Amino acid sequence: MTDLDIRCAGHPDIDAVLRFWRTAAEGTSITDDEAGVARLITRDPGALILAERDGRIAGTVIAGFDGWRCSVYRLAVHPDCRRQGIATALTDAAERRFVALGGRRIDAMVLEANERAHHTWGSAGYHREDHWRRWVKPL
């Protein structure tokens, strides 16, 4: 992947990231807006990782660490760029970040219905834990 640039997102990237997610990400989140992404970048400037090719976003991953847990969200690759190693490059970047921060285990949020993602995560060495369920409450 010599033509791929992996970097952390900054505030000037917010609009492009939101447009990218509308095209490439499965599902939506309550925080998929300018304020939500800005809050993420401000609180943890290294968490939103971009993969770019020719100056355009080809993939994203959020690698959040709260000092206790390493959590991965929004691994997304543009439909025209899939099967080219971009997801692997992004998960590798997230894992390097977590190791540098002292993380010990990664939890990846993966939509149940996204079969393609199940294969991607399994290929990267992750496994599903059926004894846990996510409980949510919008604020």
C-alpha positions in Angstrom: 0.0 0.0 0.0 2.7 2.5 -0.9 0.0 4.8 -2.4 -2.0 5.0 0.8 -1.5 7.7 3.4 -2.6 6.9 7.0 -3.1 9.9 9.2 -5.2 11.3 12.1 -8.2 13.4 11.1 -8.4 17.1 12.1 -11.2 19.6 12.3 -10.8 20.6 8.6 -11.6 16.9 7.7 -15.0 16.8 9.4 -17.3 17.5 6.4 -15.4 15.1 4.2 -15.6 12.4 6.8 -19.3 12.8 7.2 -19.8 12.7 3.4 -17.6 9.6 3.3 -19.6 7.8 6.0 -22.8 8.4 4.1 -21.3 6.6 1.1 -19.1 3.9 2.8 -20.3 3.2 6.3 -23.0 0.7 7.3 -25.7 2.2 9.5 -25.7 5.5 11.2 -25.0 6.8 14.7 -26.6 9.5 16.8 -23.1 11.2 16.7 -22.8 11.3 12.9 -22.9 15.1 12.8 -20.4 17.9 12.8 -20.7 18.5 16.5 -20.2 14.8 17.3 -17.1 14.4 15.2 -15.6 17.7 16.4 -16.1 16.6 20.0 -14.2 13.3 19.2 -11.3 15.1 17.5 -11.0 17.7 20.3 -11.2 15.1 23.1 -8.9 12.6 21.5 -7.0 14.0 18.5 -5.5 10.6 17.5 -8.7 8.6 17.6 -10.1 9.2 14.1 -7.7 7.6 11.6 -8.0 8.2 7.9 -6.7 6.3 5.0 -6.3 8.5 2.0 -5.4 7.8 -1.6 -4.6 10.7 -4.0 -5.9 13.2 -1.3 -9.3 11.5 -1.0 -10.6 9.5 1.9 -10.5 5.7 1.1 -11.2 4.5 4.6 -11.7 5.4 8.3 -11.5 3.9 11.7 -12.1 5.3 15.1 -9.6 3.9 17.6 -10.8 5.2 21.0 -9.0 4.6 24.3 -10.4 5.7 27.6 -7.5 4.5 29.7 -9.3 1.2 30.4 -10.7 -0.2 27.1 -9.6 0.0 23.5 -12.7 0.4 21.3 -12.9 0.4 17.5 -15.8 2.0 15.6 -16.5 3.1 12.1 -14.1 0.9 10.2 -15.3 1.8 6.7 -13.8 1.5 3.2 -15.1 3.2 0.1 -17.0 0.7 -2.0 -14.6 1.4 -5.0 -11.6 0.7 -2.8 -12.6 -2.6 -1.1 -10.5 -5.7 -1.2 -7.3 -3.6 -1.6 -5.9 -3.9 2.0 -7.2 -0.6 3.3 -9.2 -2.2 6.2 -6.1 -4.1 7.1 -3.9 -0.9 7.1 -6.5 0.9 9.2 -6.9 -2.0 11.8 -3.1 -2.2 12.0 -2.9 1.6 12.6 -5.5 1.3 15.3 -3.7 -1.6 17.0 -0.4 0.3 16.9 -2.1 3.2 18.6 -3.5 1.0 21.3 -0.2 -0.8 22.0 1.5 2.6 22.3 -1.2 3.7 24.8 -0.8 0.6 26.9 -4.1 -1.1 25.7 -4.5 -4.7 26.4 -7.7 -5.8 24.5 -9.7 -4.3 21.6 -13.5 -4.3 21.4 -14.8 -3.8 17.9 -18.3 -2.7 17.3 -19.6 -4.6 14.3 -23.2 -4.6 13.0 -24.8 -8.0 13.3 -26.2 -7.8 9.7 -22.9 -6.7 8.1 -21.6 -10.1 6.9 -18.8 -8.6 4.9 -17.5 -6.9 8.1 -17.6 -10.3 10.0 -15.2 -11.7 7.5 -13.0 -8.7 7.7 -12.7 -8.8 11.4 -12.3 -12.5 11.5 -9.5 -12.3 9.0 -7.8 -9.8 11.3 -7.8 -12.2 14.2 -10.9 -11.0 16.0 -13.6 -13.3 17.3 -17.2 -12.7 18.3 -18.1 -12.9 22.0 -21.7 -14.1 22.1 -22.0 -13.9 25.9 -22.0 -10.0 25.8 -24.6 -7.7 24.4 -24.5 -4.0 24.0 -27.1 -2.0 25.9 -27.8 1.5 24.9 -29.7 4.6 26.0 -29.8 7.8 23.9 -29.3 10.9 26.0 
